[in-house]
Amino acid sequence: MTRTAPSGTETGGRRVVVVGATGNVGTSVVQALSGSPGIASVLGIARRVPDWRPEGTEWVAADVDPGGPELAPHFAGADAVVHLAWKFQPTHDPATTWRTNVLGSIRVFDAAAEAGVPALVYASSVGAYSPGPKDQLVDEDWPTHGWPQAAYCREKAYLERYLDAYEQRHGAMRVVRMRPGFQFKRESASQQLRIFAGRLLPAHLVRPSLVPAFPDLPGLTFQALHTDDAATAYREAVVRPVRGAFNLAADPSLDAARLARILEARPLRVPLPPVRAALSAAWRLRLVPASPDLFDAVLHLPLLDSSRARSELDWQPRYTAVEAVQEFLDGLRTDAGMDTAPLAPHRARQAA
């Protein structure tokens, strides 16, 4: 199906295309845009069209992978393209994720330029950043070379370099790169458990009072935010005349002590090598889908200064990082989800 989007200037508001609209971030971005002042309509693009139908949103089934259908016709007349599509697995086959995440993203970028779209908003990540400090915050000028051993970080860092050159070639286009910390919401819990822990960790056991201790590992300090808060920043990046990169994170930073309190557990200092070795063995045996290299990256990621988003996007998170994680844990316990393929609850997938 080929669809030409009407121009926002003809309808009294912006026409926005969201690529990868049915996952954790995509569903929140679609909701933030739908019915928002200044947004005339939203076209959601996903591999599988959902039954979920927010007001003012239409859907198209399309794949960003090389060899897929042309994307430019879907972008024609759009005022902004928001690119969120990303594949986290299979981690044992980085060539497959590279094909979707890097080559597929380049297809989206090039199609947006071909269609003459005025604004491109791309979901980069804290994972694009080079290793950094845990005792101070870094701004958007921190190097974006990633953690080279982790495929996810390599892919995000490569696309940062690609966009550097892309912006030189397409100077009239407004390019925005969002670099959020870890994003959680209740409805994404089942998906995130499948992506990172697989079947090794029973969801019903991840609850306060059932976890006696939480490992206190060197470097285990990271940032998080509620996915809906990230989505409001994406919406503001669509409607405001901004360019460049924006860090997104909520307070407070999360370390072993805070995570232990959330779980009503006690922090237990453990040496890193045996934990890393156990995770590596489980990954090699395909007991967990998340690679040990991604675990290493988390321990080395810098902490983000979100001042630019707060000032230029007038962005203020409604949820603390602790509240975002608590929502996620509640979603695990209740098997929360949404009526989209990526966010289908665990029970729904078992019944399918």
C-alpha positions as CSV (number, residue, x, y, z in Angstrom):
1,M,0.0,0.0,0.0
2,T,1.4,3.4,-1.0
3,R,0.1,6.5,0.7
4,T,0.8,10.2,0.1
5,A,0.5,12.3,3.2
6,P,-1.1,15.7,2.9
7,S,0.9,18.7,3.8
8,G,0.4,20.1,7.3
9,T,0.0,23.6,5.9
10,E,-3.0,22.4,3.9
11,T,-4.8,20.9,7.0
12,G,-4.0,23.6,9.5
13,G,-1.5,21.5,11.4
14,R,1.6,19.3,11.1
15,R,1.5,15.9,9.4
16,V,3.9,13.6,11.3
17,V,5.1,10.1,10.3
18,V,6.3,7.8,13.1
19,V,8.5,4.9,11.9
20,G,8.5,2.1,14.4
21,A,5.3,3.3,16.0
22,T,4.2,0.2,18.0
23,G,6.9,-0.5,20.5
24,N,7.8,1.0,23.9
25,V,8.7,4.5,22.6
26,G,6.6,4.5,19.5
27,T,3.3,4.0,21.3
28,S,4.0,6.8,23.7
29,V,5.2,9.1,20.9
30,V,2.0,8.4,18.9
31,Q,-0.1,9.1,22.0
32,A,1.8,12.3,22.7
33,L,1.3,13.5,19.1
34,S,-2.3,12.4,18.6
35,G,-4.7,15.3,19.3
36,S,-1.9,17.6,20.3
37,P,-2.3,21.3,19.3
38,G,-0.5,21.9,16.0
39,I,-0.6,18.2,15.0
40,A,-3.1,17.5,12.2
41,S,-2.5,13.8,11.8
42,V,-0.1,11.0,12.5
43,L,0.9,8.2,10.2
44,G,2.2,5.2,12.1
45,I,4.5,2.8,10.2
46,A,5.2,-0.6,11.6
47,R,5.9,-4.1,10.3
48,R,2.5,-5.3,11.6
49,V,-0.5,-2.9,11.7
50,P,-2.0,-3.0,15.2
51,D,-5.7,-3.0,16.3
52,W,-4.8,-0.1,18.5
53,R,-6.3,3.1,16.9
54,P,-5.5,6.4,18.7
55,E,-7.5,9.4,17.5
56,G,-6.1,11.0,14.4
57,T,-3.7,8.2,13.6
58,E,-3.6,6.0,10.5
59,W,-1.4,3.0,9.9
60,V,0.8,1.5,7.1
61,A,2.6,-1.8,7.2
62,A,6.2,-1.4,6.0
63,D,9.6,-2.7,6.8
64,V,12.7,-0.5,7.0
65,D,15.1,-3.4,6.0
66,P,16.9,-3.1,2.7
67,G,14.8,-4.6,0.0
68,G,11.6,-3.5,1.6
69,P,9.0,-1.3,0.0
70,E,9.9,2.3,-0.9
71,L,9.4,4.6,2.1
72,A,9.5,8.0,0.4
73,P,5.9,7.8,-0.9
74,H,4.7,7.4,2.7
75,F,6.8,10.5,3.7
76,A,5.6,12.7,0.9
77,G,3.9,15.9,2.2
78,A,4.9,15.1,5.9
79,D,6.2,18.0,8.0
80,A,8.3,15.6,10.2
81,V,9.5,12.0,10.3
82,V,10.2,10.5,13.7
83,H,12.4,7.4,13.3
84,L,12.2,4.9,16.2
85,A,12.4,1.5,14.6
86,W,15.1,-0.7,16.1
87,K,15.8,-4.4,16.5
88,F,17.5,-5.6,19.7
89,Q,17.7,-9.3,18.7
90,P,19.2,-11.6,17.7
91,T,22.3,-10.6,19.7
92,H,24.1,-13.7,18.5
93,D,23.8,-12.5,14.9
94,P,25.0,-8.8,14.8
95,A,24.9,-8.8,11.0
96,T,21.1,-9.1,11.2
97,T,20.7,-6.3,13.7
98,W,23.1,-4.2,11.6
99,R,21.0,-4.7,8.5
100,T,17.8,-3.4,10.3
101,N,19.3,-0.8,12.6
102,V,22.0,0.7,10.5
103,L,21.1,0.0,6.9
104,G,17.3,0.3,7.6
105,S,17.8,3.6,9.4
106,I,19.9,5.0,6.5
107,R,16.9,4.0,4.2
108,V,14.6,6.1,6.4
109,F,17.0,9.0,6.4
110,D,17.5,8.9,2.7
111,A,13.8,8.5,2.0
112,A,13.0,11.6,4.2
113,A,15.5,13.6,2.1
114,E,14.0,12.3,-1.1
115,A,10.5,13.3,0.0
116,G,11.7,16.8,1.0
117,V,10.6,16.3,4.6
118,P,11.6,19.5,6.6
119,A,12.4,17.8,9.9
120,L,13.8,14.4,11.0
121,V,13.7,13.4,14.6
122,Y,15.9,10.3,15.3
123,A,16.0,8.1,18.4
124,S,19.7,7.9,19.3
125,S,20.6,6.8,22.8
126,V,22.8,7.1,25.8
127,G,24.3,4.0,24.3
128,A,25.9,6.1,21.6
129,Y,28.2,7.8,24.1
130,S,31.7,6.9,24.8
131,P,32.5,5.7,28.3
132,G,32.2,8.5,30.8
133,P,32.1,9.4,34.5
134,K,29.7,8.3,37.1
135,D,30.3,11.2,39.5
136,Q,29.4,14.0,37.1
137,L,27.0,14.8,34.3
138,V,28.0,15.1,30.6
139,D,26.3,17.3,28.0
140,E,25.6,16.6,24.3
141,D,29.3,17.4,23.4
142,W,30.5,14.2,25.0
143,P,32.1,11.9,22.4
144,T,29.7,9.5,20.7
145,H,31.9,6.5,19.9
146,G,29.9,4.0,21.9
147,W,31.2,1.0,23.7
148,P,32.9,-0.8,20.8
149,Q,32.2,-4.4,21.9
150,A,28.4,-4.0,22.1
151,A,26.5,-4.2,18.8
152,Y,23.8,-1.9,20.1
153,C,26.3,0.8,20.9
154,R,28.3,0.3,17.7
155,E,25.2,0.8,15.7
156,K,24.0,3.9,17.5
157,A,27.5,5.4,17.3
158,Y,27.8,4.6,13.5
159,L,24.5,6.4,12.9
160,E,25.7,9.4,14.8
161,R,28.6,9.6,12.3
162,Y,26.3,9.1,9.4
163,L,24.1,11.9,10.5
164,D,27.1,14.2,10.9
165,A,27.6,13.9,7.1
166,Y,23.9,13.8,6.4
167,E,23.4,17.2,8.0
168,Q,26.1,18.6,5.8
169,R,24.4,17.3,2.6
170,H,20.9,18.3,3.7
171,G,21.4,21.6,5.4
172,A,17.8,22.8,4.8
173,M,16.5,19.8,6.8
174,R,16.1,20.2,10.6
175,V,17.8,17.1,12.2
176,V,17.2,16.3,15.8
177,R,18.9,13.5,17.7
178,M,17.3,12.4,21.0
179,R,19.6,10.6,23.4
180,P,17.6,9.2,26.3
181,G,18.5,7.1,29.2
182,F,16.7,3.8,29.8
183,Q,13.0,4.2,29.2
184,F,10.3,2.3,31.2
185,K,6.6,2.2,31.4
186,R,4.1,-0.3,32.7
187,E,2.9,-1.4,29.2
188,S,6.4,-2.2,28.0
189,A,7.3,-4.6,30.8
190,S,6.6,-7.8,29.0
191,Q,8.5,-6.7,25.9
192,Q,11.5,-5.6,27.8
193,L,11.6,-8.8,29.9
194,R,11.6,-10.8,26.6
195,I,14.3,-8.7,25.0
196,F,16.8,-8.6,27.9
197,A,16.1,-11.5,30.2
198,G,14.2,-14.0,28.1
199,R,12.6,-16.9,30.0
200,L,15.3,-17.3,32.6
201,L,13.8,-14.7,34.9
202,P,10.1,-15.4,36.0
203,A,8.3,-12.0,36.0
204,H,6.2,-12.8,39.0
205,L,9.3,-13.2,41.2
206,V,10.5,-9.6,40.4
207,R,8.7,-7.9,43.2
208,P,9.4,-6.2,46.6
209,S,10.1,-8.6,49.4
210,L,10.8,-11.6,47.2
211,V,14.3,-10.5,46.1
212,P,16.5,-10.8,49.2
213,A,19.5,-9.0,47.9
214,F,20.5,-6.9,44.9
215,P,24.1,-7.1,43.5
216,D,26.1,-4.0,44.1
217,L,28.5,-4.0,41.2
218,P,31.3,-1.5,40.4
219,G,30.0,1.0,37.9
220,L,26.3,0.0,38.3
221,T,24.9,3.5,38.2
222,F,22.6,4.6,35.3
223,Q,19.7,6.9,34.4
224,A,16.2,6.2,33.5
225,L,13.0,8.0,32.6
226,H,9.3,7.2,32.0
227,T,8.7,6.5,28.3
228,D,5.8,9.0,28.3
229,D,8.1,11.7,29.5
230,A,10.5,10.9,26.6
231,A,7.6,11.1,24.2
232,T,6.7,14.7,25.3
233,A,10.3,15.7,24.4
234,Y,9.9,14.0,20.9
235,R,6.6,16.0,20.5
236,E,8.3,19.3,21.4
237,A,11.2,18.5,19.0
238,V,8.6,18.1,16.2
239,V,6.8,21.4,16.8
240,R,9.7,23.6,17.9
241,P,12.4,25.0,15.6
242,V,15.3,23.1,17.3
243,R,18.2,21.2,15.9
244,G,20.9,18.9,17.2
245,A,21.2,16.5,20.1
246,F,19.2,16.4,23.3
247,N,20.0,14.3,26.4
248,L,16.9,13.0,28.2
249,A,17.0,11.6,31.8
250,A,15.1,11.9,35.0
251,D,16.3,12.3,38.6
252,P,17.6,10.5,40.6
253,S,20.4,8.4,39.1
254,L,19.9,4.7,39.9
255,D,22.5,2.7,41.8
256,A,22.5,-0.6,43.6
257,A,21.3,1.1,46.9
258,R,18.3,2.7,45.2
259,L,17.3,-0.4,43.3
260,A,17.6,-2.5,46.4
261,R,15.3,-0.1,48.2
262,I,12.8,-0.3,45.4
263,L,12.8,-4.1,45.7
264,E,12.9,-4.0,49.5
265,A,16.1,-5.9,49.3
266,R,19.6,-5.2,50.7
267,P,22.5,-4.3,48.5
268,L,25.2,-7.0,48.4
269,R,28.6,-6.1,47.2
270,V,29.8,-8.8,44.8
271,P,32.9,-8.9,42.6
272,L,32.3,-8.2,39.0
273,P,34.2,-11.1,37.2
274,P,32.0,-14.0,38.4
275,V,28.8,-12.1,37.6
276,R,30.1,-11.3,34.2
277,A,31.3,-14.8,33.6
278,A,27.9,-16.3,34.6
279,L,26.1,-13.9,32.3
280,S,28.4,-14.7,29.5
281,A,27.9,-18.4,30.0
282,A,24.1,-18.0,30.1
283,W,24.2,-15.9,26.9
284,R,26.4,-18.5,25.1
285,L,23.9,-21.2,26.1
286,R,21.1,-19.0,24.8
287,L,19.5,-18.9,28.2
288,V,19.4,-15.0,28.2
289,P,19.1,-12.9,25.1
290,A,21.1,-9.9,26.4
291,S,24.8,-10.1,25.6
292,P,27.5,-9.6,28.2
293,D,28.9,-6.9,26.0
294,L,25.8,-4.8,26.6
295,F,26.1,-5.4,30.3
296,D,29.7,-4.1,30.1
297,A,28.4,-1.0,28.2
298,V,25.9,-0.2,31.0
299,L,28.7,-0.2,33.5
300,H,30.6,2.3,31.5
301,L,27.9,4.7,30.2
302,P,28.1,8.3,31.4
303,L,25.5,10.1,33.3
304,L,23.6,12.7,31.2
305,D,23.0,16.4,31.7
306,S,19.5,17.2,30.4
307,S,19.7,21.0,30.7
308,R,19.4,21.6,27.0
309,A,16.1,19.7,26.8
310,R,14.8,21.5,29.8
311,S,15.6,24.9,28.4
312,E,15.1,24.6,24.6
313,L,12.2,22.1,24.7
314,D,10.7,23.4,27.9
315,W,10.9,19.7,29.0
316,Q,10.2,18.6,32.6
317,P,9.7,15.0,33.4
318,R,6.5,14.2,35.3
319,Y,7.9,11.0,36.7
320,T,11.1,10.4,38.7
321,A,13.4,7.6,37.6
322,V,12.3,5.6,40.7
323,E,8.6,6.0,39.7
324,A,9.4,4.8,36.1
325,V,11.1,1.7,37.4
326,Q,8.3,1.0,39.9
327,E,5.8,1.2,37.0
328,F,7.9,-1.2,35.0
329,L,8.0,-3.7,38.0
330,D,4.2,-3.3,38.4
331,G,3.9,-4.1,34.7
332,L,5.9,-7.3,35.2
333,R,3.7,-8.5,38.0
334,T,0.5,-7.8,36.2
335,D,1.6,-8.9,32.8
336,A,0.8,-5.5,31.4
337,G,1.0,-4.7,27.7
338,M,-0.8,-3.1,24.7
339,D,-2.7,-4.2,21.7
340,T,0.4,-4.1,19.4
341,A,2.7,-6.9,18.4
342,P,5.8,-5.7,20.2
343,L,3.9,-4.9,23.5
344,A,1.6,-8.0,23.6
345,P,1.5,-9.3,27.1
346,H,3.2,-12.6,27.8
347,R,-0.2,-14.4,28.3
348,A,-1.4,-13.2,24.9
349,R,1.8,-14.4,23.2
350,Q,1.4,-17.8,24.8
351,A,-2.2,-18.1,23.6
352,A,-1.3,-17.0,20.0
